[in-house]
Amino acid sequence: MEAFYLYFLSLLVVLISISVPFLCHRSKSKKSKLPPGSSGFPLVGETLHFLMSGPEKFIHQRMEKYSDEVFATSLMGQNLAVICGAAGNKFLLCTANDFVSPWLPDSLLMFLNWVESPGKSRKDLFSKIRGFHQAVIMRPEALKQYIPIMDSLTRQHLQTDWDPFHVVKVHPASQKITLILACKLLLEVDKLKQEFLKIILERKKMVLENREKAGSDVLSRTLLDENAHLLSDLEFAVYLVSLMIPTYESGSASITFVLKHLAELPHIYDMVYKEHMEIAKSKDPEELLNWEDVKKMKYSWNVVCEAMRLAPPATGAFREVETDIHFAGVTIPKGWKVLWSPFTTNKNPKYFPEPENFDPTRFEGDGPTSCTFIPFSTGPRMCPGKDYSRFLILVYMYNVVRKFKLKKLIPDEKVLYRVGPYPASGLPISVLKTGPDWPVRPVEPRTGHGSGPVHCQV
């Protein structure tokens, strides 16, 4: 009998501990209106629906069913609000910026091997990575040095990966060149097959022995924190991955879908070709692109923007609510996660008439209404790699269009999603070489005072 009472008492304590937070949440919900929506199945929420339908379809269906301003769902075990439309973008990314912080799922942080510890919170991680990107990697003076290097490496890439073939799979090819450029420009690694571990260990030893005179390249600077303390292997790995993933995934996706539309639309291709040839006429054949040349590619950039509108290179970004926020008559409670996604505006006919049509003229003049087209986000947390991506895409586009005619081989190739969109079969296109081979010369952004060149200093 005593054992029964002990069991009953234990069960009662468990039930109370479960019920009290639930009842408190219900009580709070009555006082504040939550966003309309569905939490889906227990534990998994609507994660399976999101993965099976893809982010674009998932978001559009719920905007139609619940609200085109804000709706609630549950993804990856998290209560989530999706804030929609131009007003929602402005609110979340600008107005409410002080009340939310960047967030990533625990599964991704586990992939990065990031473990929170005293003095090293998730918020600190994002802040340090962003500051590192802005202050070290994406400085304007460094970016301008990248352009001729991008041009030289792209010419080499086309000679080896395009010239010998009649059919090219654009997505794998674009992934290869974006990775090569990232290694060359951001990590100062000239060949992908070099032993990364050996290089890193040697550099760490150099930095440890002489911190005040550590190398000026990104790899060396990354090994020291803001207090000149040597980063751990784990922290360095997180920084390294934070550099590679955005440039590899987003850059290759943008290049792929730009070339997809050029292969589908000859009249757009002809306009781009005309602009590029005007630039080429003012240069010697072996002369590489520079900042002034890229500034002239205005129509080409409109084409890129329209391609990114139809296939955003990133599906969105998460934030964590630090204090209750109020939007469109509802309350998003502290602790909830919020998703910003370009899919709430990019194909909305209210902002873009005939949204399925490819029309680069949408971006002429003042362009679209504010906060309706933000492929690189906006506000204080705008992507620091925006200009790097712009140069990467335009330089690649310039070299391909002047050298090849393109024809798409799979008319209705399915688009899948990973970090960003990608064509299911890699976007195979027929290529007809129409331009000459150009001399390719290696380029270094600076020359040191010693006997040899100093590799890409940023």
HELIX and SHEET records of a PDB file:
HELIX    1   1 GLU A    2  LYS A   31  1                                  30    
HELIX    2   2 THR A   47  SER A   53  1                                   7    
HELIX    3   3 PRO A   55  LYS A   65  1                                  11    
HELIX    4   4 GLY A   85  LYS A   90  1                                   6    
HELIX    5   5 PHE A   91  THR A   95  3                                   5    
HELIX    6   6 ASN A   97  PHE A   99  5                                   3    
HELIX    7   7 ASP A  106  PHE A  111  1                                   6    
HELIX    8   8 ARG A  122  PHE A  132  1                                  11    
HELIX    9   9 HIS A  133  ILE A  137  3                                   5    
HELIX   10  10 PRO A  140  ASP A  161  1                                  22    
HELIX   11  11 VAL A  170  LEU A  181  1                                  12    
HELIX   12  12 ALA A  182  LEU A  186  3                                   5    
HELIX   13  13 PHE A  196  GLU A  209  1                                  14    
HELIX   14  14 ARG A  211  LYS A  213  5                                   3    
HELIX   15  15 VAL A  218  THR A  222  1                                   5    
HELIX   16  16 ASP A  233  GLU A  264  1                                  32    
HELIX   17  17 PRO A  266  LYS A  281  1                                  16    
HELIX   18  18 TRP A  291  LYS A  295  1                                   5    
HELIX   19  19 LYS A  298  LEU A  310  1                                  13    
HELIX   20  20 PRO A  342  THR A  344  5                                   3    
HELIX   21  21 PRO A  360  PHE A  363  5                                   4    
HELIX   22  22 GLY A  379  ARG A  381  5                                   3    
HELIX   23  23 LYS A  386  LYS A  403  1                                  18    
SHEET    1   A 5 VAL A  70  LEU A  75  0                                        
SHEET    2   A 5 GLN A  78  ILE A  83 -1                                        
SHEET    3   A 5 LYS A 337  TRP A 340  1                                        
SHEET    4   A 5 ALA A 317  VAL A 321 -1                                        
SHEET    5   A 5 VAL A 100  PRO A 102 -1                                        
SHEET    1   B 3 VAL A 167  LYS A 169  0                                        
SHEET    2   B 3 PRO A 428  LYS A 433 -1                                        
SHEET    3   B 3 PHE A 404  LYS A 408 -1                                        
SHEET    1   C 2 ILE A 325  PHE A 327  0                                        
SHEET    2   C 2 VAL A 330  ILE A 332 -1                                        
SHEET    1   D 2 VAL A 415  TYR A 417  0                                        
SHEET    2   D 2 PRO A 421  PRO A 423 -1                                        
END                                                                             
